[in-house]
């Protein structure tokens, strides 16, 4: 005779749903045995987008590594790079990542004033970073060191310019999101967008640290 009675049947941890006729439950998506929540699936999908973006940047880094010595007897990184300005850019972007994190914490506390303030500061630092980058490009072009001068400069403008374009799009996204947050409040879809923006902005920081190290520091030395 079996020692297992109907009332002591072991629970199946791999079963996603249970029959309501037996007085049991169905998976709700918020606990064990159910599908992931909308927040998790959106964040996961955005991570896939970020990985595809990193693959694209990897191609630009590879092209720059191959062409970094192809100066066609023109100016090199040592002649062109101003490490003081680049250090200021790095400080601005890293600080903007910190303030972006504070904005995320403010949205979790449902503090509209704090969230808007820290998002605004994040946008200010990002805009200052972009201003210095445009200034650097304009200076190089005025010194006849534009992207058509050599393969090295073509690769440089392509890599750094691609990152700068991402920062500009991030600022546009940030401004739109601030307006939506102000008008619609802390709705679930708005919070998901804030979270995705935070992931995007931190990813830009990581890419910039690689640019600062592999392009500017090595190029200037």
C-alpha positions in Angstrom: 0.0 0.0 0.0 1.4 3.4 -1.0 2.6 5.7 1.8 1.6 8.8 -0.2 -2.0 9.9 0.3 -4.0 12.3 -1.8 -3.5 15.1 0.8 0.3 14.7 0.9 1.1 14.5 -2.8 4.4 16.3 -3.5 4.2 19.6 -5.3 5.5 19.7 -8.8 7.9 22.7 -9.1 7.9 22.6 -12.9 4.2 22.8 -13.4 3.2 26.3 -14.6 -0.5 26.1 -14.0 -2.9 24.2 -11.7 -6.5 23.3 -12.1 -9.0 25.6 -10.5 -11.3 22.6 -10.1 -8.9 21.0 -7.6 -8.9 24.2 -5.6 -5.4 25.0 -6.7 -3.9 28.1 -8.4 -2.7 29.3 -11.8 0.5 31.1 -12.4 0.0 34.9 -12.2 3.3 36.1 -13.6 4.3 37.7 -10.3 5.7 34.7 -8.4 7.1 31.2 -8.7 6.2 29.2 -11.8 4.8 32.0 -13.9 6.0 34.1 -16.9 8.2 37.2 -16.2 6.5 40.5 -15.5 6.3 43.3 -18.2 9.1 45.2 -16.5 11.5 42.3 -16.7 10.7 41.4 -20.3 11.1 45.0 -21.4 14.4 45.3 -19.6 15.6 42.0 -21.1 14.6 43.2 -24.6 16.5 46.4 -24.1 19.6 44.6 -23.0 19.5 42.7 -26.3 19.4 46.1 -28.1 22.3 47.3 -26.1 24.3 44.2 -26.9 23.7 44.8 -30.6 24.8 48.4 -30.2 28.0 47.2 -28.4 28.7 44.9 -31.4 28.5 47.8 -33.7 30.9 49.8 -31.6 33.2 46.8 -31.5 33.4 47.0 -35.3 34.3 50.8 -35.1 37.0 50.0 -32.4 38.4 47.3 -34.7 38.6 49.6 -37.6 40.3 52.3 -35.5 42.8 49.8 -34.2 43.7 48.8 -37.8 43.9 52.4 -39.1 45.3 54.2 -36.1 48.8 54.4 -37.7 47.6 55.2 -41.2 48.1 59.0 -40.9 49.3 59.6 -44.5 52.1 61.8 -43.1 49.4 64.0 -41.5 48.8 64.8 -37.8 48.7 62.0 -35.3 46.8 61.7 -32.1 49.8 63.2 -30.2 49.5 66.3 -32.3 45.7 66.7 -32.0 44.4 65.3 -28.7 43.9 67.7 -25.8 43.8 65.5 -22.8 42.7 68.3 -20.5 39.5 68.7 -22.5 39.0 65.0 -22.8 39.4 64.6 -19.0 36.8 67.2 -18.5 34.5 65.4 -20.9 35.1 62.1 -19.0 34.3 63.8 -15.7 31.1 65.3 -17.0 29.8 62.0 -18.5 30.7 59.9 -15.4 29.0 62.5 -13.2 25.9 62.4 -15.4 25.7 58.7 -14.9 25.7 59.2 -11.1 23.0 61.8 -11.3 21.0 59.6 -13.6 21.2 56.9 -10.9 19.9 59.4 -8.3 17.0 60.2 -10.7 16.2 56.5 -10.8 16.1 56.3 -7.0 13.8 59.4 -7.0 11.3 57.7 -9.3 11.2 54.7 -7.0 10.4 57.0 -4.1 7.7 58.6 -6.4 9.3 62.0 -5.8 8.5 64.1 -8.8 10.5 67.2 -7.8 13.7 65.1 -7.1 13.3 63.0 -10.3 12.9 66.1 -12.5 15.8 67.8 -10.8 18.2 65.0 -11.2 17.1 64.3 -14.8 17.7 67.9 -15.6 21.2 67.8 -14.1 21.9 64.7 -16.0 20.9 66.4 -19.2 23.0 69.5 -18.4 26.1 67.4 -17.9 25.4 65.4 -21.1 24.9 68.6 -23.1 28.2 70.0 -21.7 30.0 66.9 -22.7 28.5 67.1 -26.2 29.5 70.8 -26.5 33.1 70.0 -25.7 33.1 67.2 -28.3 31.7 69.4 -31.0 34.3 72.1 -30.1 37.0 69.5 -30.5 35.8 68.4 -33.9 35.5 72.0 -35.1 39.0 72.8 -33.9 40.4 69.7 -35.7 38.6 70.6 -38.9 39.9 74.2 -38.7 43.4 72.8 -38.4 42.9 70.8 -41.7 42.6 67.6 -39.7 39.1 66.6 -40.8 37.9 63.0 -41.5 39.1 63.2 -45.2 42.7 64.0 -44.2 43.7 60.4 -43.5 42.4 56.9 -42.7 43.3 57.5 -39.1 41.1 60.6 -38.8 38.3 58.9 -40.7 38.3 56.1 -38.2 38.6 58.5 -35.3 35.6 60.7 -36.4 33.5 57.6 -37.1 34.1 56.1 -33.7 33.9 59.2 -31.5 31.2 60.8 -33.7 29.0 57.6 -33.4 29.3 57.9 -29.6 28.5 61.6 -29.7 25.4 60.8 -31.9 24.2 58.4 -29.2 24.6 61.0 -26.5 22.6 63.5 -28.6 19.8 61.0 -29.1 20.0 60.2 -25.4 19.5 63.9 -24.6 16.5 64.0 -26.9 15.1 60.9 -25.2 15.8 62.4 -21.8 13.8 65.6 -22.6 10.9 63.7 -24.0 10.8 61.4 -20.9 10.9 64.4 -18.5 7.8 65.8 -20.2 6.0 62.5 -20.1 6.9 62.0 -16.5 5.6 65.5 -15.7 2.3 65.0 -17.6 1.5 61.4 -16.9 3.2 60.8 -13.6 4.7 57.5 -12.3 2.8 55.2 -14.6 4.3 51.7 -15.1 5.2 52.3 -18.7 6.9 55.6 -17.8 8.9 53.8 -15.1 10.0 51.2 -17.6 11.2 53.9 -20.0 13.2 55.6 -17.2 14.8 52.3 -16.4 15.7 51.7 -20.1 17.1 55.2 -20.3 19.3 54.5 -17.3 20.7 51.3 -18.9 21.3 53.2 -22.1 23.1 56.1 -20.4 25.3 53.7 -18.3 26.2 51.8 -21.5 27.4 55.1 -23.1 29.6 55.7 -20.1 31.2 52.3 -20.5 31.9 52.8 -24.2 33.3 56.3 -23.5 35.8 54.9 -20.9 37.0 52.5 -23.6 37.3 55.4 -26.1 39.1 57.5 -23.5 41.6 54.7 -22.8 42.2 53.2 -26.2 41.9 56.3 -28.4 42.9 59.3 -26.4 45.4 58.0 -23.8 47.2 55.6 -26.2 46.9 58.1 -29.1 48.4 61.0 -27.1 51.3 58.8 -25.9 
